[in-house]
Amino acid sequence: MMRASITILGSILCGIALNCCHSAAFTHLLITRPTITQQQRWSQEKIIVSSSLHESRRSNNHNHAITTPSSSMDHPRYYSFDEMKSMESRLDHLQREAPNLLCGFYEKHSKSFSVTPGSVTSISVTSTCFALQAIYSTPDCSIFSPVVDLNLKQLQQTKNQDDRVPVRSIVKALLRANWRKDDMFQVPLLLYTILKIDGERDVLSKDMDEELSHKVKELITATINSRPKRRSGINQYYSDYIQYLITNALTSLVESTPQTNDDEVGFGSLPVSALPEGAASATLLALTRCVETSYNELCRQLAFRTAGDRANFDVTRLVYSLLTYVKSSNAMAGTAGREVTRGTGPEPGTAVGLPNRRLVKAALAAFFDEQYLDGTWDKGQPPAEDFRPHLEGLQRLLTWIEQHQTVEFISDYCDPETNQCYGKPLRGWASPHLSMQSPLAWSTAQVLSCTMRMRKSLQRLLHMDVLEEFGGITNKGVPNLASWDRLLDTDLGDPKNNPRTLKDVLDERMIQPFQNFDDSCTVPKFGAAYSSILFGHTLTSLLHFDRPPGTAKSTICEALAERMGWDFVVIDTASFLADGL
């Protein structure tokens, strides 16, 4: 029996860090072992309890033993900058393979990503959703540009675009597909996918036809109506994983709601025609219930584990309750509570605060302590810094991913004389839970999403180490206008020729292009923006980058960094010369 498999279980590995740090997102992967019964598991385990650590050691009935806790919070192995950079390079290699891997599953006739090419004639909703999420998970979507048309605007196609995967057409095909509104796996998955991909509402616009508007309304209605119910207590109708999918979709609605006076655009930046009545109020109530139920289940699972109750502890429930708690709490934090009776103000005790950091860190430690040495788990943004003690666990998972990529040749021609068939290689990852051990679209997309978001967390750790070493300043992604307002503006050129000003040019070349910093698929390339300031003819003479100290070079850059909420570090020539560069 294969000892590991990929299942669509959740988004634990890197997502919490990104959610709390405003700089990343959730992964969609957990590597698991085939199911064993609770009695078998209990017979295989010996619980060792100490005052500081609860360790579970497992052994199978074969010729070796596997010890679980290898990422203890008490004695974490410190990963050096070079080691983290090495991991990041391996993840970068996998990321660069993503376009060819994913596009191997694309079926042009159905405008979808099939589970396996040629296996179905209609659109595969699940595989297509996960494939699109993988594409938009990468920090730089431009790596997909040669094979994927990422433009969602209604533009006339050129000849070069005809051979690329058309995301706009795929989104419309997904909405028009024959999904069932009572399928609470596909419904929230589909809603979340189209909301995140179409952030600018190019497809989900006021110009949507009546059919698409009705489909979107059905998705939102079904998702809201499937919220957790207080009266159900610990016996909720939907699993913790489904509740996480529901939370994902609902938080996307909340986070994309603009401040606008446009009467035709409502909650979630969606046209009013696509929204059910009372959608905003019902969504916020649903998220409040998500916070309550996930918090209770998270505490329950941690209590079971601490008590050594392996019969009731379930690492999968721990994972999803943690993810739901963090996402829903972040979405609702800052609200003053719910007004039960109109005009009486918020009801006491209904306000939702930020996630409890200690609780989240304890859940993360428990999760990684349940990991096997081969990087798998049994089936059953805390800031990025909170993942540092668990880098060894992430490295084992990365090794498992690298070693389990499979290849299958898909036949597209058979020679009638020799009876020899020829085709193209299809590479990706399979699910050992299925009898057919071939690369599958959904599992391949999940692995790629995981590696991309894992890389984001590593990059965040590397970023923090650089700031610490060189005494950088962190602005935590929060713009501060004070220094920018104090910065004296000045003309660029001869006043007689009506020149532009410094702030005007910086606003055009830096602030406006990068204001949607999280949207990595539409933001301009960093190098081009930086070069316009550091080496552009217009600003070079003003910023005096070749001038002596004291000519406002650092002041201007620091004020700009604070204005955009970016971290800031100054590295002078002496820093490089100190290392012999």
Secondary structure, DSSP 8 states (H G I E B T S, - for coil): --S-EEE-----TTHHHHHHHTS------EEE-----HHHHHHHEEEEE-SS-EEEEEE-SSS-EEE---S-SSS-----HHHHHHHHHHHHHHHHHHHHHHHTTEETTTTEE-SSTTS-SS--HHHHHHHHHHHTTSS-GGGGTTTEE---S-----GGGTTSEEHHHHHHHHHHS---TT-TTHHHHHHHHHHHHTTT-SSSSTT--HHHHHHHHHHHHHHHHTS--GGGTT--SS-HHHHHHHHHHHHHHHHT------TTB-GGG-BGGGS-TTHHHHHHHHHHHHHHHHHHHHHHHHHHHHTT-TTT--HHHHHHHHHHHHHHHHHHTT-----SSTTS---TT-------HHHHHHHHHHHHHTB-TTS-B------GGGGGGGHHHHHHHHHHHHHT-EEEEEEEEE-TTT--EEEEEEEE---TTSS--S--HHHHHHHHHHHHHHHHHHHHHHHHHHHHHTT-B--TT----HHHHHS---BSS-GGG---BHHHHHIIIIITTTTTTT-TTTS--HHHHHHHHHT-HHHHHHHTTTS-TTSSHHHHHHHHHHHHT--B----HHHHHHTT-
